[in-house]
Amino acid sequence: MKTKVQDIFVKICGITNLEDALLAVRCKADALGFIFHEESSRFISHYRAAEIVKKVPEHVSKIGVFVNAGRKFIHDVVTHVNLSAVQLYGNEGPDDLVSFETSVIKAVRVKNDFDVEVLRNYIVDAFLLDAHKEGQYGGTGKTFDWNIAVKAKEYGKIILSGGLNPDNIEDAVRFVQPYGVDVGSGVEASPGKKDPEKVREFIIRAKSIPLDYNYDEHEDQP
């Protein structure tokens, strides 16, 4: 293990069009998130996502967001879209998250009484911690107690989500020192359409805070 200063991993989620995807890339986002959950206002079909991904540079991670989806559906979308990773919301247990052909991010909706010990049972590439809102998976616009995220770092890479925006991202990164951050609604002009200035400011401010963390030289991003 070594220690180094690391730029934070920034994921812009809820991409629904090529213009927003290329905007995020120009602003130095590390990953784009595509939501394959039809009930989301930021839903995108895998056909449309595939067309966008073809025009996105190879070094940018393409992450598919799924909610209680079947393994075959996930496999088919991963293959068709050429995704780098899957972000799984839902009721998956530890045994359900093995043998995926891509990196796996387990998304967890955090209540104030959340017990971080449950993360111990999962072997995944990262955990995405989001605010809990009944019946809603992502895009809540709500934050949660960041002390929970700090404790969760004992169990793996943490991608902080939930209510982040250009105004609070610097405080969030300083406090949690996470591996990465994820934003959707916090940089939108309207659901599914990004605000260029908010995207630019969010990424600049997130990456302005240096991270000191222990790492394995062979680690890759999701």
C-alpha positions as CSV (number, residue, x, y, z in Angstrom):
1,M,0.0,0.0,0.0
2,K,1.1,3.5,-0.8
3,T,-0.2,7.0,-0.1
4,K,-0.9,9.5,-2.8
5,V,-2.9,12.6,-3.5
6,Q,-5.8,11.6,-5.8
7,D,-8.2,13.6,-7.8
8,I,-11.7,12.6,-6.8
9,F,-13.7,10.4,-9.2
10,V,-16.7,12.4,-10.4
11,K,-19.7,10.7,-12.0
12,I,-22.4,12.8,-13.7
13,C,-25.6,10.7,-13.6
14,G,-28.9,10.7,-15.4
15,I,-27.4,11.4,-18.8
16,T,-30.3,11.3,-21.4
17,N,-28.7,13.0,-24.5
18,L,-25.4,13.4,-26.3
19,E,-25.1,17.1,-25.7
20,D,-25.0,16.6,-21.9
21,A,-22.7,13.6,-22.2
22,L,-20.1,15.6,-24.2
23,L,-20.5,18.6,-21.9
24,A,-19.6,16.4,-18.9
25,V,-16.6,14.9,-20.8
26,R,-15.4,18.4,-21.7
27,C,-15.7,19.4,-18.0
28,K,-13.4,16.4,-17.0
29,A,-16.0,14.1,-15.6
30,D,-14.6,10.6,-15.0
31,A,-17.9,8.7,-15.5
32,L,-21.3,9.1,-17.0
33,G,-24.4,7.4,-15.5
34,F,-27.2,6.0,-17.6
35,I,-30.5,5.1,-15.8
36,F,-32.2,2.0,-17.2
37,H,-35.1,2.2,-14.8
38,E,-38.3,3.1,-16.6
39,E,-40.0,4.8,-13.6
40,S,-37.2,7.3,-13.4
41,S,-37.7,10.8,-15.0
42,R,-34.1,10.3,-16.2
43,F,-34.7,7.0,-17.9
44,I,-32.9,6.2,-21.2
45,S,-33.4,3.3,-23.5
46,H,-30.4,1.1,-24.0
47,Y,-30.6,1.8,-27.8
48,R,-30.2,5.5,-27.2
49,A,-27.5,5.0,-24.6
50,A,-25.5,2.8,-27.0
51,E,-25.5,5.6,-29.6
52,I,-24.2,8.1,-27.0
53,V,-21.6,5.8,-25.7
54,K,-20.1,5.3,-29.1
55,K,-19.3,9.0,-29.2
56,V,-17.8,9.1,-25.6
57,P,-14.0,8.7,-25.2
58,E,-12.8,5.3,-24.0
59,H,-11.2,6.7,-20.8
60,V,-14.6,7.9,-19.5
61,S,-16.4,5.2,-17.5
62,K,-20.0,4.4,-18.7
63,I,-22.1,3.2,-15.8
64,G,-25.5,1.6,-16.1
65,V,-27.9,2.2,-13.2
66,F,-30.4,-0.6,-12.5
67,V,-33.2,-1.1,-9.9
68,N,-34.1,-4.7,-9.0
69,A,-33.4,-5.7,-12.5
70,G,-32.9,-9.4,-13.6
71,R,-29.4,-10.6,-14.4
72,K,-30.3,-11.4,-18.0
73,F,-31.6,-7.9,-18.6
74,I,-28.5,-6.4,-17.0
75,H,-26.2,-8.6,-19.1
76,D,-28.0,-7.7,-22.3
77,V,-27.8,-4.0,-21.6
78,V,-24.2,-4.2,-20.6
79,T,-23.4,-6.0,-23.8
80,H,-25.5,-3.7,-26.1
81,V,-24.4,-0.4,-24.6
82,N,-20.8,-1.5,-23.9
83,L,-20.9,-0.4,-20.2
84,S,-17.9,-0.2,-18.0
85,A,-19.8,-0.9,-14.8
86,V,-23.2,-1.5,-13.3
87,Q,-24.7,0.4,-10.3
88,L,-27.3,-1.8,-8.6
89,Y,-30.1,-0.4,-6.5
90,G,-32.5,-2.8,-4.9
91,N,-32.7,-6.0,-2.9
92,E,-29.5,-7.7,-4.1
93,G,-27.8,-9.8,-1.4
94,P,-24.0,-10.4,-1.3
95,D,-24.4,-13.6,-3.3
96,D,-26.3,-11.9,-6.1
97,L,-23.4,-9.6,-6.9
98,V,-20.8,-12.1,-8.0
99,S,-19.8,-13.2,-11.5
100,F,-20.7,-10.0,-13.3
101,E,-18.6,-9.3,-16.3
102,T,-18.2,-5.6,-15.4
103,S,-17.3,-3.7,-12.3
104,V,-20.1,-3.7,-9.7
105,I,-21.2,-0.7,-7.6
106,K,-23.6,-1.5,-4.9
107,A,-26.0,1.4,-4.3
108,V,-27.2,1.8,-0.8
109,R,-30.0,4.1,0.3
110,V,-29.0,5.5,3.7
111,K,-31.3,6.2,6.6
112,N,-30.0,7.9,9.7
113,D,-30.0,4.6,11.6
114,F,-28.1,2.8,8.8
115,D,-25.7,0.1,10.1
116,V,-22.5,0.3,8.0
117,E,-21.6,-3.2,9.3
118,V,-23.9,-4.7,6.6
119,L,-21.4,-3.6,4.0
120,R,-18.9,-6.0,5.3
121,N,-20.7,-8.9,3.6
122,Y,-20.4,-7.5,0.1
123,I,-17.5,-8.0,-2.3
124,V,-17.9,-5.2,-4.8
125,D,-15.8,-2.6,-6.6
126,A,-17.4,0.3,-4.7
127,F,-20.4,1.4,-2.7
128,L,-22.5,4.3,-3.7
129,L,-24.2,5.9,-0.7
130,D,-27.4,7.8,-1.4
131,A,-30.1,9.4,0.7
132,H,-33.1,7.2,1.4
133,K,-36.5,8.4,0.2
134,E,-39.4,5.9,0.2
135,G,-40.2,4.6,-3.3
136,Q,-37.4,6.6,-4.9
137,Y,-34.1,5.4,-6.2
138,G,-31.7,8.3,-6.7
139,G,-32.4,11.8,-7.7
140,T,-33.9,12.6,-4.2
141,G,-32.1,15.9,-3.9
142,K,-31.6,15.0,-0.2
143,T,-28.4,14.7,1.8
144,F,-27.8,12.2,4.7
145,D,-25.6,12.2,7.7
146,W,-22.1,12.2,6.2
147,N,-20.6,10.7,9.4
148,I,-22.1,7.4,8.1
149,A,-20.2,7.7,4.9
150,V,-17.0,8.3,6.8
151,K,-17.5,5.1,8.8
152,A,-18.5,3.2,5.6
153,K,-15.0,3.8,4.2
154,E,-13.7,0.9,6.4
155,Y,-15.5,-1.5,4.0
156,G,-14.4,-0.3,0.6
157,K,-14.4,2.6,-1.9
158,I,-17.2,5.0,-1.2
159,I,-18.9,7.1,-3.9
160,L,-20.9,9.8,-2.1
161,S,-24.3,10.8,-3.5
162,G,-27.5,12.3,-2.4
163,G,-28.3,16.0,-2.5
164,L,-24.9,17.1,-3.8
165,N,-24.6,20.3,-5.8
166,P,-22.0,23.0,-6.6
167,D,-22.8,24.8,-3.3
168,N,-22.1,21.9,-1.0
169,I,-19.7,19.7,-2.9
170,E,-16.5,21.2,-1.4
171,D,-17.8,20.7,2.2
172,A,-18.8,17.2,1.3
173,V,-15.4,16.2,-0.1
174,R,-13.5,17.8,2.7
175,F,-15.6,16.1,5.4
176,V,-16.0,12.6,3.9
177,Q,-12.8,12.3,1.7
178,P,-14.6,9.7,-0.4
179,Y,-13.2,7.9,-3.4
180,G,-15.8,9.5,-5.6
181,V,-18.9,11.7,-5.8
182,D,-22.1,11.2,-7.9
183,V,-24.5,14.0,-9.0
184,G,-27.7,14.1,-11.0
185,S,-30.4,16.4,-10.0
186,G,-28.0,18.8,-8.4
187,V,-26.6,19.9,-11.8
188,E,-29.9,19.9,-13.8
189,A,-31.9,22.6,-15.4
190,S,-34.8,20.2,-15.4
191,P,-35.1,16.4,-15.0
192,G,-32.9,14.8,-17.6
193,K,-31.4,18.0,-18.9
194,K,-28.1,19.3,-17.4
195,D,-27.3,22.9,-16.7
196,P,-23.8,23.6,-18.3
197,E,-22.7,26.1,-15.6
198,K,-23.7,23.8,-12.7
199,V,-21.9,20.8,-14.3
200,R,-18.8,22.9,-14.8
201,E,-18.8,24.4,-11.3
202,F,-19.6,21.0,-9.6
203,I,-16.6,19.3,-11.3
204,I,-14.2,22.1,-10.7
205,R,-15.1,22.5,-7.1
206,A,-15.1,18.7,-6.4
207,K,-11.6,18.3,-7.9
208,S,-10.3,21.4,-6.1
209,I,-10.1,19.4,-2.9
210,P,-7.1,17.1,-2.7
211,L,-7.6,13.6,-1.4
212,D,-5.0,11.7,0.6
213,Y,-5.7,8.0,0.7
214,N,-4.0,4.6,0.8
215,Y,-4.2,2.7,-2.4
216,D,-3.1,-0.5,-4.2
217,E,-1.0,0.4,-7.3
218,H,-3.1,-2.1,-9.3
219,E,-6.5,-0.6,-8.5
220,D,-8.7,0.6,-11.4
221,Q,-11.7,2.9,-11.3
222,P,-15.1,1.4,-11.7
